[in-house]
Amino acid sequence: MKKTKSWLAMVAVLMVVVLAACGEKSQEDVLNDVEEALENTESYKSKATMVLETGQEPQTYDVEVWQKDNAYYKVDLKNAKNEQSQIILKNDDGVFVLTPALNKTFRFQSDWPKTSSQAYLYESLLKDISLDADVMFSQDENHYVFKTATTYQNKNLNSQEIRLNKKDLAPVSVKIMDADNNVLVDLTFTEFERNPELSNEDFNTEKTMDGAQMSEPTMATPEEEEEISIRYPMFIPDGVDSEPKLETVETGERTAYVQQYSGDKPFTLIQEKSSIVPATTAPLNLVKGEPVDLGFTIGIQSADRIMWSHEGIDYSLISESLSEEEMADVARSVYATTEK
């Protein structure tokens, strides 16, 4: 009888071992695979759809990314509503933000994208998973699911859920939540190609702009300047008067609408109709700058200002008193407000 019980116990142990060997991978095994994927991915191309819930109404973008050697980047963000795009480009000459419809090019020196999380960059997602000591891990039939902390520029983006395909760790989706677990950014990958053939020339600035303008012609310049709907920031930092001093400045045929906010941290917001830059114009060079994610568009932050274009309007937010984070919060809220 004892021999029978011993034999049964041995069989049970062997069955557990066999089932474990054939079962799901452990968190440690998967994290090792993630680090290996990060090391072995030398280039990639991806396409995704991104829905932003950070403004008055949802904004949908088609996002296409090319990356090579963690040194060359092309991120094309196209607004699905108006079919206009912005391109973040990184090559040997620096970081560029291109707006093809306006023929505008900003160039600056920056550590982007190393300075913060980027939902549409594959290596950024893998790094967020690998570097978070408190990462939460689960899995279903087809996906590994990770919930991690984030380092997004927008501090309201508190945590994220990243899904990777079990077969090859290709990105499937990213949901970014606020502190109350509300989804503010929902990104779904539709295509992903690992280690495609890419050359440095694929990230050439002029070639990229020319290619974008073939599918997205520059905006037509109106014969007369049209009036614009003035917008005001919904977020006003503490100690700042919420009622601005308003001024209209005429310069030649152009009109700028100026709002001056006084108080402990004064700032100025300028709005004017976007103008088409002549094709021969050189890029606007900024000694130091950073692309800043405003939710509804990509802005350029440098020293004491943020500049951005949206729906045919150029905006400049200027302050020597606000922190970079406060300036970005004010800029994001200009879209979120109703007209006064």
C-alpha positions in Angstrom: 0.0 0.0 0.0 2.8 2.4 0.9 4.6 1.6 -2.3 1.4 2.4 -4.2 1.0 5.7 -2.4 4.7 6.6 -3.1 4.3 5.7 -6.8 1.1 7.9 -7.1 2.9 10.8 -5.4 5.8 10.5 -7.8 3.4 10.5 -10.8 1.6 13.6 -9.4 4.9 15.4 -9.0 6.0 14.5 -12.5 2.7 15.7 -13.9 3.1 19.1 -12.2 6.6 19.4 -13.7 5.4 18.5 -17.2 2.4 20.9 -17.0 4.6 23.7 -15.8 7.1 23.1 -18.6 4.2 23.2 -21.1 2.4 26.1 -19.5 2.6 29.9 -19.5 5.9 31.7 -19.1 6.7 33.3 -15.8 6.9 37.1 -15.4 10.7 36.8 -15.0 11.0 34.8 -18.3 8.8 37.3 -20.2 10.8 40.3 -18.8 14.0 38.7 -20.0 12.4 38.2 -23.4 11.4 41.9 -23.4 15.0 43.0 -22.7 16.2 40.6 -25.5 13.7 42.1 -27.9 15.0 45.6 -27.0 18.6 44.6 -27.7 17.8 42.8 -31.0 15.5 45.4 -32.6 17.8 47.5 -34.7 15.1 49.1 -36.8 11.3 49.0 -37.3 8.3 50.4 -39.1 4.9 50.7 -37.4 1.5 52.1 -38.1 -1.1 52.8 -35.4 -4.4 54.7 -34.7 -4.3 57.0 -31.7 -7.4 58.4 -30.0 -6.8 61.3 -27.5 -9.4 62.2 -24.9 -7.5 65.1 -23.5 -9.5 68.0 -25.0 -13.1 69.1 -25.6 -13.7 66.2 -28.0 -11.8 63.1 -29.0 -9.0 63.6 -31.5 -8.0 60.7 -33.8 -4.6 60.4 -35.4 -2.9 58.0 -37.8 0.6 57.5 -36.6 3.4 56.1 -38.7 6.9 55.5 -37.3 10.2 54.6 -38.9 13.2 54.1 -36.5 16.8 53.0 -37.2 19.6 52.4 -34.7 17.9 54.3 -31.9 19.4 57.4 -33.6 17.1 58.1 -36.6 13.4 58.7 -36.2 10.5 59.7 -38.4 7.1 60.1 -36.6 4.3 61.1 -38.9 1.1 62.2 -37.0 -1.8 62.8 -39.3 -5.1 64.2 -37.9 -7.8 62.0 -39.3 -10.3 64.9 -39.3 -8.5 67.5 -41.4 -5.9 65.2 -43.0 -3.1 67.5 -41.9 0.1 66.1 -40.5 3.1 67.0 -38.4 6.4 65.1 -38.6 9.0 64.7 -35.9 12.3 63.9 -37.5 15.6 63.1 -36.0 18.8 62.7 -38.0 22.5 63.7 -37.9 21.5 67.4 -38.2 19.3 67.5 -35.1 15.6 67.2 -34.2 13.0 68.7 -36.6 9.3 69.4 -36.4 7.8 69.7 -39.8 4.4 71.1 -40.7 4.0 70.3 -44.4 0.8 72.2 -45.0 2.5 75.4 -43.8 5.9 74.5 -45.2 7.3 75.2 -41.7 10.5 73.5 -40.3 11.8 74.0 -36.8 15.3 72.6 -36.0 16.9 72.3 -32.5 19.3 70.2 -30.6 17.6 67.8 -28.2 17.8 64.4 -26.4 14.4 63.6 -27.7 13.0 60.9 -27.4 15.1 59.8 -24.5 13.6 62.5 -22.2 10.1 61.0 -21.7 7.8 58.1 -22.5 6.5 57.9 -26.1 3.4 55.7 -26.6 4.0 55.3 -30.3 7.7 54.3 -30.0 8.3 50.6 -29.6 11.6 50.8 -27.7 10.1 53.4 -25.3 7.4 50.9 -24.4 9.9 48.1 -23.8 12.0 50.4 -21.7 9.1 51.4 -19.6 8.3 47.8 -18.9 12.0 46.9 -18.2 12.7 49.8 -15.9 9.6 49.7 -13.7 10.5 47.7 -10.6 6.7 47.5 -9.7 5.4 46.5 -13.1 2.2 44.6 -13.0 2.1 41.5 -15.3 -0.7 39.3 -16.6 -1.4 37.3 -19.8 -4.3 36.0 -21.8 -4.4 33.6 -24.7 -2.6 35.8 -27.2 -1.1 38.7 -25.3 1.3 39.7 -22.5 -0.2 42.6 -20.5 1.9 45.1 -18.5 0.8 48.0 -16.3 3.6 50.4 -15.7 4.4 53.9 -14.4 5.1 56.6 -17.0 7.4 59.5 -17.7 5.1 61.4 -20.2 5.5 65.1 -20.5 1.8 65.5 -19.6 1.8 64.6 -15.9 -2.0 63.8 -16.1 -0.9 60.6 -17.9 -0.3 58.6 -14.8 0.0 55.0 -15.8 -0.3 52.8 -18.9 -1.4 49.3 -20.0 0.8 47.9 -22.7 -0.2 44.7 -24.7 2.4 42.8 -26.6 1.9 39.8 -28.9 2.9 36.5 -27.3 4.4 35.2 -30.5 7.0 37.9 -31.2 6.5 40.7 -28.6 5.2 43.0 -31.3 3.2 45.9 -29.9 -0.6 45.5 -29.9 -2.0 48.4 -28.0 -1.3 51.0 -25.3 -3.9 52.6 -23.0 -2.7 55.6 -20.9 -4.7 56.5 -17.8 -5.0 59.4 -15.4 -4.8 59.0 -11.6 -8.5 57.9 -11.6 -7.8 55.2 -14.2 -9.7 57.1 -16.9 -8.3 56.3 -20.4 -6.9 59.5 -21.9 -4.9 58.0 -24.8 -5.9 54.8 -26.6 -3.4 53.6 -29.2 -3.9 50.5 -31.4 -1.1 49.2 -33.6 -2.2 48.0 -37.1 1.2 47.2 -38.6 4.6 46.4 -37.2 7.8 45.3 -39.1 10.9 44.5 -37.1 14.4 45.1 -38.6 13.4 46.3 -42.1 16.1 47.7 -44.5 16.3 51.5 -43.8 19.1 53.9 -44.8 20.1 57.2 -43.3 18.8 58.9 -46.4 15.3 57.8 -45.5 15.5 60.4 -42.7 16.7 63.3 -44.8 14.8 66.5 -43.9 14.2 67.9 -47.4 13.2 64.4 -48.8 10.8 63.9 -46.0 9.1 67.3 -46.5 8.9 66.9 -50.2 7.4 63.5 -49.8 4.8 64.7 -47.3 3.8 67.6 -49.5 3.1 65.3 -52.5 0.2 63.8 -50.6 -0.6 66.9 -48.5 -0.3 70.1 -50.5 0.4 73.4 -48.7 -2.6 75.4 -47.6 -3.9 78.0 -50.0 -3.1 81.6 -48.9 -6.4 83.7 -48.7 -6.5 86.9 -50.7 -7.6 88.7 -47.5 -6.8 87.8 -43.9 -9.9 86.3 -42.3 -10.9 87.0 -38.7 -10.1 84.3 -36.2 -12.0 83.0 -33.2 -9.9 84.0 -30.2 -9.4 81.3 -27.6 -8.5 81.6 -24.0 -6.7 79.1 -21.6 -8.9 77.3 -19.2 -6.0 76.6 -16.9 -4.7 79.7 -15.1 -1.9 79.0 -12.5 -2.5 80.1 -8.9 -1.6 83.8 -8.3 -2.4 84.8 -11.9 -5.3 87.1 -12.8 -7.7 85.2 -14.9 -8.9 88.3 -16.8 -6.2 89.2 -19.3 -5.4 92.6 -20.8 -6.4 92.3 -24.5 -4.6 94.0 -27.4 -4.7 93.8 -31.2 -1.4 94.4 -33.0 -1.4 95.2 -36.7 1.8 94.5 -38.6 1.5 95.1 -42.3 -1.3 92.9 -43.5 -1.1 90.6 -40.4 -3.1 90.9 -37.2 -1.9 89.5 -33.9 -4.3 89.1 -30.9 -2.4 89.4 -27.6 -3.6 88.4 -24.2 -1.4 89.6 -21.2 -2.0 87.8 -17.9 -0.6 89.6 -14.8 0.2 88.3 -11.3 2.8 86.2 -9.6 3.6 84.3 -12.7 2.7 86.6 -15.7 2.5 85.2 -19.2 1.5 86.3 -22.7 -0.5 84.4 -25.3 -0.4 85.5 -28.9 -2.6 84.2 -31.7 -2.5 85.0 -35.4 -3.6 83.4 -38.6 -1.1 80.8 -39.9 0.9 81.9 -42.9 2.6 79.8 -45.6 6.4 79.9 -45.4 8.1 80.4 -48.8 9.7 77.2 -50.1 13.2 78.8 -50.0 13.0 79.7 -46.3 15.6 78.0 -44.2 14.5 76.1 -41.0 14.0 78.2 -37.9 16.9 77.2 -35.7 16.5 77.0 -31.9 19.7 76.6 -29.8 17.8 74.4 -27.4 14.3 73.0 -27.6 12.1 70.0 -27.2 9.0 68.7 -29.0 6.1 69.0 -26.5 3.0 66.9 -26.7 0.0 69.1 -26.3 -2.5 66.4 -27.0 -4.1 68.0 -30.0 -0.8 68.9 -31.7 3.0 68.9 -31.3 4.4 72.1 -30.0 8.0 73.4 -29.8 9.2 74.4 -26.3 12.3 76.5 -25.9 13.6 78.6 -23.1 10.7 80.9 -22.2 8.1 80.0 -24.8 6.0 77.4 -26.5 4.9 77.7 -30.1 2.3 75.6 -31.9 -0.1 75.7 -34.9 -3.6 74.3 -34.8 -6.5 74.5 -37.2 -5.0 77.4 -39.2 -3.9 79.4 -36.2 -0.3 80.1 -34.9 0.0 80.4 -31.1 2.9 81.6 -29.0 2.9 81.3 -25.2 5.7 83.4 -23.5 6.7 83.6 -19.9 9.9 84.0 -17.8 8.0 83.0 -14.7 6.1 79.8 -15.5 7.9 76.4 -15.2 8.0 74.3 -18.4 5.3 72.0 -17.0 3.0 75.0 -16.2 3.5 76.4 -19.6 2.6 73.1 -21.2 -0.5 72.8 -19.0 -1.6 76.3 -20.0 -1.0 75.6 -23.7 -2.9 72.3 -23.6 -5.9 74.1 -22.0 -6.2 76.7 -24.8 -7.7 74.0 -27.0 -10.0 72.8 -24.1 -11.7 76.1 -23.6 -14.7 77.7 -25.2 -14.5 81.1 -26.9 -15.1 84.0 -24.6 
